[in-house]
Amino acid sequence: MRVHRSGTTLAGATLAALALLLPLGLSGTATAAQDPGARQATPARGSAHMGMGVIAHDGQAPRAGGAAGLAAQTEGVDVSSHNGNVAWSTLWNSGVKWAYVKATEGTYYKNTSFTQQYNGSYNVGMIRGTYHFATPDTTTGAAQADYFVNNGGGWSKDGRTLPGVLDIEWNPYGATCYGKSAAGMVAWIQDFVNRYKARTGRDAVIYTATSWWKQCTGNSSAFSSTNPLWIARYASEVGELPAGWPYYTIWQYTSSGPTVGDHNHFNGDYSRVQALANG
């Protein structure tokens, strides 16, 4: 459309046409409603959960039968407040034998569904543990480990409690690597796992995705000999692991399972889950 600038006002019809065109992006910017790929609103603090960035960053491939062809695997789930009250008996009857429950995030959030989820999984017979969603841009690793342990992240050698998990992945609230260099991120993780071990006597499990780990830690191998690996990849194969780890302990293979979306394979039979619980 040509707009004549003769010093007179535009005709009413021209103004109407211009009004129709502007929402479509004459300025070069589309709204989120018009463009599904446009930047989405930042989620509320505390709403993060394990694996929430996997599909957006790594995609999702057909599972081709899930655990088909794998050695012995034991099915488990992970949950947070976005799951609300969980039907634990349904999960147990479907073959799920262990669970991880979000306990905390940063030093500012405790899972509002924690009691139902943590006690409910235990009451149906599952071995269960808890995880912490890390926000390395808010407080130190040690401070977050303390907050985690003080609010559900502890461990006891009762045969039914798994060691705590550090969930370290894409930042849902801002910069992917939380504004840290690779060296800075490695130091933050070390601060967390050191304090967690000092408080509980256990090495924390590290949950991450290979692509994030490469980008944000420089593919560090610093934790591969001490901290069990929980890898996220929604596909029929686990794929490349982060540097140093020769195998995974847990694989989160989907976010669209029945009853609860996030399903995982423990790399071993039930006795190996018990062994991790017992330390």
Buried (B, 14 or more C-beta within 10 A) or exposed (E): EEEEEEEEEBEEEBEEBEEEEEEEEEEEEBEEEEEEEEEEEEEEBBBBBBBBBBEEBBEBEEBEEBBEEBEEBBBBBBBBBEBEEBBBEEBBEBEBBBBBBBBBBBBEBBBEBBEBBBEBBBEBEBBBBBBBBBBBBBBBBBBBBBBBBBBBBBBEEEEBBBBBBBBBBBBBBEEBBBEBEBEBBBBBBBBBBBBBBEBBEBBBBBBBBBBBBBBBBBEBEBBBEEBBBBBBBBBBEBBEBBBEBEEBBBBBBBBEBEBBBBBBBBBBEBEBBBEBBEE
